[in-house]
């Protein structure tokens, strides 16, 4: 599972919000408006056509592009993959978002485990919302709050 962080959580939620809007283009077979393409639109503020243009500099779907990514080159598709990785995603996460296959996310779906269809807008929305919630829960477990320190009241000296 991806590294839990606020930027990724918000990007997943914002992408799900955008996909709920009927004017947001969604087409699984299009690098610029598929699952990862819509997430990249949120992260980079590039539009579908710009993402398509950059994605054409590589071969394959997002899964193959992520697996073949090398951080040393400046290939435009590499810049897109690096944005996904900078926000906390691994090549496996990119694959799982594109195909809606992470079993941990599927187990946490509202109503319980079920397989989702990678090319169905509503399935992408519920997957991204669920993944965001899982990451938020993990992030909250990493936060340590000392209630003793919070409850300590320092005496203010009066002169």
DSSP file (Angstrom, degrees, kcal/mol; ACC not computed):
  #  RESIDUE AA STRUCTURE BP1 BP2  ACC     N-H-->O    O-->H-N    N-H-->O    O-->H-N    TCO  KAPPA ALPHA  PHI   PSI    X-CA   Y-CA   Z-CA
    1    1 A X              0   0    0      0, 0.0     3,-0.1     0, 0.0    92,-0.1   0.000 360.0 360.0 360.0 149.5    0.0    0.0    0.0
    2    2 A X        -     0   0    0      1,-0.1     2,-0.5    88,-0.1    87,-0.2  -0.052 360.0 -88.3 -58.1 159.2    1.1    3.5   -0.7
    3    3 A X        -     0   0    0     85,-2.1     2,-0.3     1,-0.1    -1,-0.1  -0.610  49.9-119.8 -69.7 120.1    3.0    5.7    1.8
    4    4 A X        +     0   0    0     -2,-0.5     2,-0.3    -3,-0.1    -1,-0.1  -0.478  52.0 145.0 -69.4 125.4    0.2    7.5    3.8
    5    5 A X     >  -     0   0    0     -2,-0.3     4,-2.3    82,-0.1     5,-0.2  -0.983  57.4-113.4-156.3 156.2    0.4   11.2    3.5
    6    6 A X  H  > S+     0   0    0     -2,-0.3     4,-2.7     1,-0.2     5,-0.2   0.856 111.9  56.3 -62.2 -38.2   -2.0   14.2    3.4
    7    7 A X  H  > S+     0   0    0      1,-0.2     4,-2.2     2,-0.2    -1,-0.2   0.924 111.4  43.0 -62.7 -44.1   -1.1   15.1   -0.2
    8    8 A X  H  > S+     0   0    0     79,-0.3     4,-2.6     2,-0.2     5,-0.2   0.920 113.4  51.8 -67.6 -43.9   -2.0   11.7   -1.6
    9    9 A X  H  X S+     0   0    0     -4,-2.3     4,-2.2     1,-0.2    -2,-0.2   0.935 113.3  44.3 -57.9 -47.6   -5.1   11.3    0.5
   10   10 A X  H  X S+     0   0    0     -4,-2.7     4,-2.9     1,-0.2     5,-0.2   0.884 111.5  53.4 -66.8 -38.1   -6.4   14.7   -0.7
   11   11 A X  H  X S+     0   0    0     -4,-2.2     4,-2.4    -5,-0.2    -2,-0.2   0.909 109.8  48.1 -63.6 -41.7   -5.5   13.9   -4.3
   12   12 A X  H  X S+     0   0    0     -4,-2.6     4,-2.2     2,-0.2    -2,-0.2   0.930 114.9  45.4 -63.2 -44.6   -7.4   10.6   -4.2
   13   13 A X  H  X S+     0   0    0     -4,-2.2     4,-2.5    -5,-0.2    -2,-0.2   0.901 113.0  49.7 -66.6 -41.0  -10.4   12.4   -2.7
   14   14 A X  H  X S+     0   0    0     -4,-2.9     4,-2.8     2,-0.2    -1,-0.2   0.902 110.2  50.9 -65.3 -39.9  -10.3   15.3   -5.1
   15   15 A X  H  X S+     0   0    0     -4,-2.4     4,-2.5    -5,-0.2    -2,-0.2   0.920 110.3  49.2 -63.1 -43.1  -10.1   12.9   -8.1
   16   16 A X  H  X S+     0   0    0     -4,-2.2     4,-1.1     2,-0.2    -2,-0.2   0.912 111.6  49.8 -61.8 -42.0  -13.1   11.0   -6.8
   17   17 A X  H >X S+     0   0    0     -4,-2.5     4,-0.6     1,-0.2     3,-0.5   0.932 111.3  48.7 -61.4 -45.3  -15.0   14.4   -6.4
   18   18 A X  H >< S+     0   0    0     -4,-2.8     3,-1.5     1,-0.2     6,-0.3   0.911 107.9  54.4 -60.9 -42.1  -14.0   15.4   -9.9
   19   19 A X  H 3< S+     0   0    0     -4,-2.5    -1,-0.2     1,-0.3    -2,-0.2   0.734  98.4  63.7 -67.5 -20.9  -15.1   12.0  -11.3
   20   20 A X  H << S+     0   0    0     -4,-1.1     2,-0.4    -3,-0.5    -1,-0.3   0.708  85.4  90.1 -72.1 -18.6  -18.6   12.5   -9.7
   21   21 A X  S X< S-     0   0    0     -3,-1.5     3,-1.8    -4,-0.6    -3,-0.0  -0.664  77.0-141.9 -81.0 127.5  -19.0   15.5  -12.0
   22   22 A X  T 3  S+     0   0    0     -2,-0.4    -1,-0.1     1,-0.3    -3,-0.0   0.742  98.7  59.9 -63.4 -21.7  -20.7   14.5  -15.3
   23   23 A X  T 3  S+     0   0    0     -5,-0.1     2,-0.6     2,-0.1    -1,-0.3   0.524  80.2 100.8 -85.8  -3.3  -18.5   17.0  -17.3
   24   24 A X  S <  S-     0   0    0     -3,-1.8     2,-0.2    -6,-0.3     9,-0.0  -0.724  78.7-125.5 -81.1 122.0  -15.3   15.2  -16.1
   25   25 A X        -     0   0    0     -2,-0.6     2,-0.4     2,-0.0    -2,-0.1  -0.465  30.5-177.8 -70.4 134.5  -14.1   13.0  -19.0
   26   26 A X        +     0   0    0     -2,-0.2     2,-0.3    93,-0.0     8,-0.2  -0.977  15.6 151.0-135.2 122.6  -13.5    9.4  -18.1
   27   27 A X    >   -     0   0    0      6,-2.1     3,-2.0    -2,-0.4     6,-0.4  -0.845  30.5-155.0-150.9 110.7  -12.3    6.8  -20.5
   28   28 A X  T 3  S+     0   0    0     -2,-0.3     6,-0.2     1,-0.3     7,-0.2   0.816  94.1  55.5 -59.8 -33.5  -10.2    3.8  -19.3
   29   29 A X  T 3  S+     0   0    0      4,-0.1     2,-0.5    90,-0.1    -1,-0.3   0.384  92.8  84.4 -81.0   5.3   -8.4    3.3  -22.6
   30   30 A X  S X> S-     0   0    0     -3,-2.0     3,-1.4     1,-0.1     4,-1.0  -0.942  70.3-147.3-114.3 118.6   -7.2    6.9  -22.7
   31   31 A X  T 34 S+     0   0    0     -2,-0.5     3,-0.1     1,-0.3    -1,-0.1   0.784  99.0  49.6 -53.2 -29.9   -3.9    7.7  -20.8
   32   32 A X  T 34 S+     0   0    0      1,-0.2    -1,-0.3     5,-0.1     9,-0.1   0.652 122.1  27.5 -88.1 -15.5   -5.2   11.2  -20.0
   33   33 A X  T <4 S+     0   0    0     -3,-1.4    -6,-2.1    -6,-0.4    -2,-0.2   0.167  95.9  99.6-135.2  19.6   -8.6   10.3  -18.7
   34   34 A X  S  X S-     0   0    0     -4,-1.0     4,-2.6    -8,-0.2     5,-0.2  -0.062  95.6 -73.7 -86.5-163.4   -8.3    6.8  -17.2
   35   35 A X  H  > S+     0   0    0     63,-0.2     4,-1.7     2,-0.2     5,-0.1   0.966 135.7  33.3 -60.7 -55.8   -7.9    6.1  -13.5
   36   36 A X  H  > S+     0   0    0      2,-0.2     4,-2.8     1,-0.2    -1,-0.2   0.852 116.4  58.4 -70.3 -33.8   -4.2    7.2  -13.3
   37   37 A X  H  > S+     0   0    0      2,-0.2     4,-2.0     1,-0.2    -2,-0.2   0.911 107.5  45.7 -62.0 -42.7   -4.8    9.9  -15.9
   38   38 A X  H  X S+     0   0    0     -4,-2.6     4,-1.7     2,-0.2    -1,-0.2   0.883 112.4  51.1 -68.0 -37.7   -7.5   11.5  -13.8
   39   39 A X  H  X S+     0   0    0     -4,-1.7     4,-2.4    -5,-0.2    -2,-0.2   0.916 109.8  50.6 -63.5 -41.8   -5.3   11.2  -10.7
   40   40 A X  H  X>S+     0   0    0     -4,-2.8     4,-3.2     1,-0.2     5,-0.5   0.875 104.6  57.4 -63.7 -36.7   -2.5   12.9  -12.6
   41   41 A X  H  X5S+     0   0    0     -4,-2.0     4,-1.6     1,-0.2    -1,-0.2   0.916 110.5  44.8 -57.8 -41.3   -4.8   15.7  -13.7
   42   42 A X  H  <5S+     0   0    0     -4,-1.7    -2,-0.2     2,-0.2    -1,-0.2   0.930 118.5  41.7 -66.9 -46.2   -5.5   16.3  -10.0
   43   43 A X  H  <5S+     0   0    0     -4,-2.4    -2,-0.2     1,-0.2    -3,-0.2   0.909 128.6  26.0 -70.5 -44.0   -1.8   16.1   -9.0
   44   44 A X  H  <5S-     0   0    0     -4,-3.2    -3,-0.2    -5,-0.2    -1,-0.2   0.654  90.6-131.6 -98.6 -17.7   -0.2   18.0  -11.8
   45   45 A X     << +     0   0    0     -4,-1.6     2,-0.2    -5,-0.5    -4,-0.2   0.626  61.7 138.7  66.5  14.6   -3.0   20.3  -13.0
   46   46 A X        -     0   0    0     -6,-0.5    -1,-0.3     1,-0.1    -2,-0.1  -0.561  51.9-122.3 -78.8 154.0   -2.3   19.2  -16.5
   47   47 A X     >  -     0   0    0     -2,-0.2     4,-2.3    -3,-0.1     5,-0.2  -0.429  28.9 -94.8 -92.4 175.0   -5.3   18.5  -18.7
   48   48 A X  H  > S+     0   0    0      1,-0.2     4,-2.5     2,-0.2     5,-0.2   0.881 123.2  50.2 -55.9 -44.0   -6.2   15.2  -20.4
   49   49 A X  H  > S+     0   0    0      2,-0.2     4,-2.3     1,-0.2    -1,-0.2   0.880 109.9  50.0 -67.2 -38.0   -4.6   16.3  -23.7
   50   50 A X  H  > S+     0   0    0      2,-0.2     4,-2.2     1,-0.2    -1,-0.2   0.913 111.9  47.9 -66.4 -41.9   -1.3   17.3  -22.1
   51   51 A X  H  X S+     0   0    0     -4,-2.3     4,-3.0     2,-0.2    -2,-0.2   0.917 111.1  51.4 -64.3 -42.7   -1.1   14.0  -20.2
   52   52 A X  H  X S+     0   0    0     -4,-2.5     4,-1.7    -5,-0.2    -2,-0.2   0.921 108.6  51.9 -57.9 -44.9   -1.8   12.1  -23.4
   53   53 A X  H  < S+     0   0    0     -4,-2.3     4,-0.2     1,-0.2    -2,-0.2   0.928 114.8  41.2 -59.5 -47.2    1.0   14.0  -25.2
   54   54 A X  H >< S+     0   0    0     -4,-2.2     3,-1.7     1,-0.2    23,-0.4   0.896 111.2  56.3 -68.1 -40.4    3.5   13.1  -22.5
   55   55 A X  H >< S+     0   0    0     -4,-3.0     3,-1.8     1,-0.3    -1,-0.2   0.795  94.6  67.7 -64.7 -27.8    2.3    9.5  -22.1
   56   56 A X  T 3< S+     0   0    0     -4,-1.7    -1,-0.3     1,-0.3    -2,-0.2   0.620  84.0  72.9 -69.0 -10.4    2.9    8.9  -25.8
   57   57 A X  T <  S+     0   0    0     -3,-1.7    -1,-0.3    -4,-0.2     2,-0.2   0.535  99.9  52.8 -80.1  -4.3    6.6    9.2  -25.2
   58   58 A X  S <  S-     0   0    0     -3,-1.8     2,-0.4    -4,-0.1     7,-0.1  -0.721  86.5-113.1-120.6 174.2    6.5    5.8  -23.5
   59   59 A X        +     0   0    0     -2,-0.2     2,-0.1     5,-0.1    -3,-0.1  -0.924  67.6   2.5-113.6 133.3    5.2    2.4  -24.4
   60   60 A X  S    S-     0   0    0     -2,-0.4    -2,-0.1     4,-0.1     2,-0.1  -0.424  90.9 -40.9 102.1-171.4    2.3    0.6  -22.8
   61   61 A X  S  > S-     0   0    0     -2,-0.1     4,-2.5     1,-0.1     3,-0.3  -0.281  70.2 -85.8 -86.9 178.0   -0.3    1.3  -20.1
   62   62 A X  H  > S+     0   0    0      1,-0.2     4,-2.6     2,-0.2     5,-0.2   0.834 127.4  59.1 -57.4 -34.0    0.4    3.0  -16.8
   63   63 A X  H  > S+     0   0    0      2,-0.2     4,-1.9     1,-0.2    -1,-0.2   0.948 110.6  40.2 -60.1 -49.4    1.5   -0.3  -15.3
   64   64 A X  H  > S+     0   0    0     -3,-0.3     4,-1.9     1,-0.2    -2,-0.2   0.891 114.1  53.6 -68.0 -39.3    4.2   -0.8  -17.9
   65   65 A X  H  < S+     0   0    0     -4,-2.5     4,-0.5     1,-0.2    -1,-0.2   0.909 110.5  47.2 -61.8 -41.7    5.2    2.8  -17.8
   66   66 A X  H >< S+     0   0    0     -4,-2.6     3,-0.6    -5,-0.2    -1,-0.2   0.882 111.8  50.0 -68.4 -38.3    5.6    2.7  -14.0
   67   67 A X  H 3< S+     0   0    0     -4,-1.9    -1,-0.2     1,-0.2    -2,-0.2   0.821 115.1  43.3 -69.9 -30.5    7.6   -0.5  -14.1
   68   68 A X  T 3< S+     0   0    0     -4,-1.9    -1,-0.2    -5,-0.1    -2,-0.2   0.430  85.7 127.3 -94.8   0.7   10.0    0.8  -16.7
   69   69 A X    <   -     0   0    0     -3,-0.6     2,-0.5    -4,-0.5    -3,-0.1  -0.316  38.3-168.6 -64.4 135.7   10.4    4.2  -15.2
   70   70 A X    >   -     0   0    0      1,-0.1     3,-0.8    -2,-0.0    12,-0.1  -0.990  16.0-150.5-125.7 121.2   14.0    5.4  -14.5
   71   71 A X  T 3  S+     0   0    0     -2,-0.5    -1,-0.1     1,-0.2    -2,-0.0   0.519  89.4  68.2 -69.2  -5.1   14.4    8.5  -12.4
   72   72 A X  T 3  S+     0   0    0      2,-0.0    -1,-0.2     0, 0.0     2,-0.1   0.832  87.4  72.9 -84.7 -34.2   17.6    9.5  -14.2
   73   73 A X  S <  S-     0   0    0     -3,-0.8    -3,-0.0     1,-0.1    -4,-0.0  -0.330  71.2-141.0 -80.2 163.3   16.1   10.4  -17.6
   74   74 A X        +     0   0    0     -2,-0.1     5,-0.1     4,-0.0    -1,-0.1   0.005  45.3 149.2-109.6  26.9   14.0   13.4  -18.4
   75   75 A X    >>  -     0   0    0      1,-0.1     4,-1.5     3,-0.1     3,-0.7  -0.377  55.2-123.4 -61.0 136.6   11.5   11.7  -20.6
   76   76 A X  H 3> S+     0   0    0      1,-0.3     4,-1.3     2,-0.2     3,-0.3   0.863 112.2  51.4 -53.3 -40.6    8.2   13.4  -20.4
   77   77 A X  H 3> S+     0   0    0    -23,-0.4     4,-2.3     1,-0.2    -1,-0.3   0.869 105.3  58.3 -65.4 -32.3    6.3   10.2  -19.4
   78   78 A X  H <> S+     0   0    0     -3,-0.7     4,-2.6     1,-0.2    -1,-0.2   0.845 100.5  56.2 -62.3 -33.7    9.0    9.8  -16.7
   79   79 A X  H  X S+     0   0    0     -4,-1.5     4,-1.6    -3,-0.3    -1,-0.2   0.883 107.5  48.6 -65.4 -37.8    8.0   13.2  -15.3
   80   80 A X  H  X S+     0   0    0     -4,-1.3     4,-1.8     2,-0.2    -2,-0.2   0.936 112.7  46.9 -66.7 -46.1    4.4   12.0  -14.9
   81   81 A X  H  X S+     0   0    0     -4,-2.3     4,-2.4     1,-0.2    -2,-0.2   0.904 109.4  54.8 -62.3 -40.7    5.5    8.7  -13.2
   82   82 A X  H  X S+     0   0    0     -4,-2.6     4,-2.9     1,-0.2    -1,-0.2   0.866 104.7  54.4 -63.4 -34.0    7.8   10.7  -10.9
   83   83 A X  H  X S+     0   0    0     -4,-1.6     4,-1.3     2,-0.2    -1,-0.2   0.910 109.1  47.9 -63.9 -41.3    4.9   12.9   -9.9
   84   84 A X  H  <>S+     0   0    0     -4,-1.8     5,-2.0     1,-0.2    -2,-0.2   0.897 115.2  45.2 -65.2 -39.5    2.9    9.8   -8.9
   85   85 A X  H ><5S+     0   0    0     -4,-2.4     3,-1.6     1,-0.2    -2,-0.2   0.877 107.7  57.4 -72.7 -36.8    5.9    8.4   -7.0
   86   86 A X  H 3<5S+     0   0    0     -4,-2.9    -1,-0.2     1,-0.3    -2,-0.2   0.815 103.0  55.2 -62.6 -29.0    6.6   11.7   -5.3
   87   87 A X  T 3<5S-     0   0    0     -4,-1.3   -79,-0.3    -5,-0.2    -1,-0.3   0.495 133.0 -88.8 -85.1  -1.9    3.1   11.7   -3.9
   88   88 A X  T < 5S+     0   0    0     -3,-1.6   -85,-2.1     1,-0.3     2,-0.3   0.511  81.8 131.9 115.7   5.7    3.7    8.3   -2.3
   89   89 A X      < -     0   0    0     -5,-2.0    -1,-0.3   -87,-0.2     2,-0.2  -0.684  38.2-153.9 -94.3 144.8    2.8    5.7   -4.9
   90   90 A X     >  -     0   0    0     -2,-0.3     4,-2.4     1,-0.1     5,-0.2  -0.603  38.7 -98.4-100.4 168.5    4.9    2.7   -5.9
   91   91 A X  H  > S+     0   0    0      1,-0.2     4,-2.3    -2,-0.2     5,-0.2   0.884 127.7  53.0 -54.6 -37.6    4.7    1.0   -9.3
   92   92 A X  H  > S+     0   0    0      2,-0.2     4,-2.7     1,-0.2    -1,-0.2   0.903 107.8  50.4 -64.3 -40.4    2.4   -1.7   -7.7
   93   93 A X  H  > S+     0   0    0      2,-0.2     4,-2.5     1,-0.2     5,-0.2   0.913 109.1  51.2 -62.6 -41.9    0.2    1.1   -6.4
   94   94 A X  H  X S+     0   0    0     -4,-2.4     4,-2.2     2,-0.2    -2,-0.2   0.931 111.7  47.5 -61.6 -45.6    0.0    2.6   -9.9
   95   95 A X  H  X S+     0   0    0     -4,-2.3     4,-2.4     1,-0.2     5,-0.2   0.939 112.2  49.9 -57.8 -48.0   -1.0   -0.8  -11.3
   96   96 A X  H  X>S+     0   0    0     -4,-2.7     4,-1.5     1,-0.2     5,-1.2   0.849 110.4  49.3 -65.1 -34.8   -3.6   -1.3   -8.6
   97   97 A X  H  <5S+     0   0    0     -4,-2.5    -1,-0.2     2,-0.2    -2,-0.2   0.912 112.5  48.0 -68.4 -41.3   -5.2    2.1   -9.1
   98   98 A X  H  <5S+     0   0    0     -4,-2.2   -63,-0.2    -5,-0.2    -2,-0.2   0.880 126.3  27.9 -66.7 -36.7   -5.4    1.5  -12.9
   99   99 A X  H  <5S-     0   0    0     -4,-2.4    19,-0.2    -5,-0.2    -1,-0.2   0.437 100.2-127.5-105.2  -1.3   -6.9   -2.0  -12.4
  100  100 A X  T  <5 +     0   0    0     -4,-1.5    16,-0.5    -5,-0.2    -3,-0.2   0.946  66.4 131.6  54.7  54.5   -8.7   -1.5   -9.1
  101  101 A X      < +     0   0    0     -5,-1.2     2,-0.4    -6,-0.1    -4,-0.1   0.464   9.5 124.9-120.4  -2.7   -6.9   -4.6   -7.6
  102  102 A X     >  -     0   0    0     -6,-0.3     4,-2.6     1,-0.2     3,-0.3  -0.470  47.7-153.8 -66.2 116.8   -5.4   -3.8   -4.2
  103  103 A X  H  > S+     0   0    0     -2,-0.4     4,-2.5     1,-0.2    -1,-0.2   0.813  91.9  58.4 -64.9 -30.2   -7.0   -6.5   -2.0
  104  104 A X  H  > S+     0   0    0      2,-0.2     4,-1.0     1,-0.2    -1,-0.2   0.910 110.3  43.2 -64.6 -40.8   -6.6   -4.3    1.1
  105  105 A X  H >4 S+     0   0    0     -3,-0.3     3,-0.5     2,-0.2     4,-0.4   0.932 113.5  51.2 -67.7 -45.8   -8.7   -1.6   -0.5
  106  106 A X  H >< S+     0   0    0     -4,-2.6     3,-1.0     1,-0.2     8,-0.3   0.868 107.3  53.8 -61.3 -36.9  -11.2   -4.1   -1.9
  107  107 A X  H 3< S+     0   0    0     -4,-2.5    -1,-0.2     1,-0.2     6,-0.2   0.820 109.2  49.8 -64.5 -30.4  -11.6   -5.6    1.7
  108  108 A X  T << S+     0   0    0     -4,-1.0    -1,-0.2    -3,-0.5    -2,-0.2   0.412  81.5 126.4 -91.7   1.5  -12.4   -2.2    3.1
  109  109 A X  S X  S-     0   0    0     -3,-1.0     3,-2.7    -4,-0.4     2,-0.1  -0.250  76.5 -93.3 -58.8 144.8  -15.0   -1.3    0.5
  110  110 A X  T 3  S+     0   0    0      1,-0.3    -1,-0.1    16,-0.1    -2,-0.1  -0.410 118.7  23.2 -55.7 130.6  -18.4   -0.2    1.9
  111  111 A X  T 3  S-     0   0    0     -3,-0.1    -1,-0.3    -2,-0.1    -2,-0.1   0.405 125.8 -88.2  88.2  -3.0  -20.5   -3.4    2.0
  112  112 A X  S <  S-     0   0    0     -3,-2.7    -4,-0.1    -4,-0.1    -5,-0.0  -0.305  74.8 -11.2  96.2-178.8  -17.4   -5.6    2.1
  113  113 A X        +     0   0    0     -6,-0.2     2,-0.3    -2,-0.1    -6,-0.2  -0.227  65.1 143.9 -61.0 137.4  -15.1   -7.3   -0.4
  114  114 A X        -     0   0    0     -8,-0.3     2,-0.3     2,-0.0    -5,-0.1  -0.933  49.3-103.7-163.0 155.4  -16.1   -7.4   -4.0
  115  115 A X        -     0   0    0     -2,-0.3     2,-0.3     1,-0.0   -14,-0.1  -0.622  36.1-150.4 -80.4 142.9  -14.3   -7.1   -7.3
  116  116 A X        -     0   0    0    -16,-0.5     2,-0.6    -2,-0.3   -10,-0.0  -0.767  16.4-114.3-110.9 159.2  -14.6   -3.8   -9.1
  117  117 A X    >   -     0   0    0     -2,-0.3     3,-1.7     1,-0.1     6,-0.2  -0.842  17.6-145.4 -95.7 123.1  -14.5   -3.1  -12.9
  118  118 A X  T 3  S+     0   0    0     -2,-0.6   -83,-0.2     1,-0.3    -1,-0.1   0.714  96.6  48.6 -60.8 -22.4  -11.5   -1.1  -13.8
  119  119 A X  T 3  S+     0   0    0    -20,-0.1     2,-0.6   -85,-0.1    -1,-0.3   0.107  85.8 100.2-110.1  22.4  -13.4    0.8  -16.5
  120  120 A X    X>  -     0   0    0     -3,-1.7     4,-2.1     1,-0.2     3,-0.6  -0.941  62.8-147.9-111.3 118.5  -16.5    1.8  -14.6
  121  121 A X  H 3> S+     0   0    0     -2,-0.6     4,-2.3     1,-0.3    -1,-0.2   0.881  97.8  51.1 -50.5 -48.0  -16.5    5.4  -13.3
  122  122 A X  H 3> S+     0   0    0      1,-0.2     4,-2.2     2,-0.2    -1,-0.3   0.858 109.2  51.3 -63.1 -35.5  -18.5    4.6  -10.1
  123  123 A X  H <> S+     0   0    0     -3,-0.6     4,-2.2     2,-0.2    -1,-0.2   0.892 109.2  50.5 -67.7 -38.8  -16.1    1.7   -9.2
  124  124 A X  H  X S+     0   0    0     -4,-2.1     4,-2.7     2,-0.2     5,-0.2   0.908 109.8  51.5 -63.8 -41.7  -13.1    4.1   -9.6
  125  125 A X  H  X S+     0   0    0     -4,-2.3     4,-2.4    -5,-0.2     5,-0.2   0.945 112.5  43.6 -61.3 -50.1  -14.8    6.6   -7.4
  126  126 A X  H  X S+     0   0    0     -4,-2.2     4,-2.3     1,-0.2    -1,-0.2   0.868 113.8  52.4 -66.3 -35.2  -15.5    4.1   -4.6
  127  127 A X  H  X S+     0   0    0     -4,-2.2     4,-2.8     2,-0.2    -2,-0.2   0.947 111.9  44.4 -64.4 -48.5  -12.0    2.7   -4.9
  128  128 A X  H  X S+     0   0    0     -4,-2.7     4,-2.4     1,-0.2    -2,-0.2   0.900 114.4  49.1 -65.8 -40.8  -10.3    6.1   -4.6
  129  129 A X  H  X S+     0   0    0     -4,-2.4     4,-2.0    -5,-0.2    -1,-0.2   0.918 114.0  46.3 -62.2 -43.0  -12.5    7.1   -1.7
  130  130 A X  H  X S+     0   0    0     -4,-2.3     4,-2.5     2,-0.2    -2,-0.2   0.904 111.9  50.1 -68.0 -42.0  -11.8    3.8    0.1
  131  131 A X  H  X S+     0   0    0     -4,-2.8     4,-2.5     1,-0.2     5,-0.2   0.915 109.9  51.4 -62.3 -41.9   -8.1    4.0   -0.6
  132  132 A X  H  X S+     0   0    0     -4,-2.4     4,-2.4     1,-0.2    -1,-0.2   0.911 110.6  48.9 -60.6 -42.3   -8.0    7.6    0.8
  133  133 A X  H  X S+     0   0    0     -4,-2.0     4,-2.6     2,-0.2    -2,-0.2   0.911 110.6  50.0 -65.8 -42.1   -9.8    6.4    3.9
  134  134 A X  H  X S+     0   0    0     -4,-2.5     4,-2.3     1,-0.2    -2,-0.2   0.925 112.5  47.3 -60.1 -45.1   -7.4    3.5    4.5
  135  135 A X  H  X S+     0   0    0     -4,-2.5     4,-2.5     2,-0.2    -2,-0.2   0.887 111.4  51.0 -65.7 -38.6   -4.4    5.8    4.1
  136  136 A X  H  X S+     0   0    0     -4,-2.4     4,-2.6     2,-0.2    -2,-0.2   0.924 109.5  50.2 -64.0 -43.4   -5.9    8.4    6.4
  137  137 A X  H  X S+     0   0    0     -4,-2.6     4,-1.6     1,-0.2    -2,-0.2   0.909 112.2  47.9 -60.5 -42.1   -6.5    5.7    9.0
  138  138 A X  H  X S+     0   0    0     -4,-2.3     4,-0.9     2,-0.2    -2,-0.2   0.905 111.2  50.7 -65.1 -41.3   -2.9    4.5    8.7
  139  139 A X  H >X S+     0   0    0     -4,-2.5     4,-0.7     1,-0.2     3,-0.7   0.908 108.2  52.0 -63.7 -41.9   -1.6    8.0    9.0
  140  140 A X  H >< S+     0   0    0     -4,-2.6     3,-0.7     1,-0.2    -1,-0.2   0.851 104.8  56.2 -64.3 -33.9   -3.6    8.6   12.1
  141  141 A X  H 3< S+     0   0    0     -4,-1.6    -1,-0.2     1,-0.2    -2,-0.2   0.747 103.5  56.1 -68.7 -21.8   -2.2    5.5   13.7
  142  142 A X  H << S+     0   0    0     -4,-0.9     2,-0.5    -3,-0.7    -1,-0.2   0.662  88.3  92.0 -81.7 -16.9    1.3    7.0   13.1
  143  143 A X    <<  -     0   0    0     -3,-0.7     2,-0.6    -4,-0.7    -3,-0.0  -0.675  63.2-158.6 -84.3 125.8    0.5   10.1   15.0
  144  144 A X        -     0   0    0     -2,-0.5     2,-0.5     2,-0.0    -3,-0.0  -0.914   8.8-174.5-106.9 123.8    1.4    9.9   18.7
  145  145 A X        -     0   0    0     -2,-0.6     2,-0.9     4,-0.0     3,-0.1  -0.975  16.0-148.2-118.9 124.1   -0.3   12.3   21.0
  146  146 A X     >  -     0   0    0     -2,-0.5     4,-1.8     1,-0.2     5,-0.2  -0.804   8.2-169.0 -91.3 107.3    0.7   12.4   24.6
  147  147 A X  H  > S+     0   0    0     -2,-0.9     4,-2.0     1,-0.2    -1,-0.2   0.810  85.7  61.0 -67.9 -28.3   -2.4   13.3   26.6
  148  148 A X  H  > S+     0   0    0      1,-0.2     4,-0.9     2,-0.2    -1,-0.2   0.924 106.4  46.1 -61.7 -43.2   -0.3   13.9   29.7
  149  149 A X  H  4 S+     0   0    0      1,-0.2     3,-0.4     2,-0.2    -2,-0.2   0.878 112.0  51.2 -67.4 -36.6    1.5   16.7   27.9
  150  150 A X  H  < S+     0   0    0     -4,-1.8    -1,-0.2     1,-0.2    -2,-0.2   0.852 111.0  48.1 -67.2 -33.5   -1.7   18.1   26.6
  151  151 A X  H  < S+     0   0    0     -4,-2.0     2,-0.4    -5,-0.2    -1,-0.2   0.590  85.1 106.9 -86.6 -10.4   -3.2   18.2   30.0
  152  152 A X     <  -     0   0    0     -4,-0.9     2,-0.6    -3,-0.4    -3,-0.0  -0.545  55.2-160.1 -72.0 125.6   -0.2   19.8   31.7
  153  153 A X        -     0   0    0     -2,-0.4     2,-0.3     0, 0.0    -2,-0.1  -0.930   9.3-140.5-111.1 121.5   -1.0   23.4   32.5
  154  154 A X        -     0   0    0     -2,-0.6     2,-0.4     1,-0.1    -2,-0.0  -0.608  19.8-121.7 -80.8 137.1    1.9   25.7   33.1
  155  155 A X        -     0   0    0     -2,-0.3     2,-0.6     1,-0.0    -1,-0.1  -0.614  20.4-139.6 -78.8 132.1    1.5   28.1   35.9
  156  156 A X        -     0   0    0     -2,-0.4     2,-0.3     1,-0.0    -1,-0.0  -0.815  15.7-133.6 -93.6 124.5    1.8   31.7   34.8
  157  157 A X        -     0   0    0     -2,-0.6     2,-0.4     2,-0.0    -1,-0.0  -0.579  15.9-150.5 -78.7 135.8    3.7   33.8   37.3
  158  158 A X              0   0    0     -2,-0.3    -1,-0.0     1,-0.1     0, 0.0  -0.857 360.0 360.0-105.7 143.5    2.2   37.1   38.1
  159  159 A X              0   0    0     -2,-0.4    -1,-0.1     0, 0.0    -2,-0.0   0.421 360.0 360.0-101.8 360.0    4.4   40.0   39.0
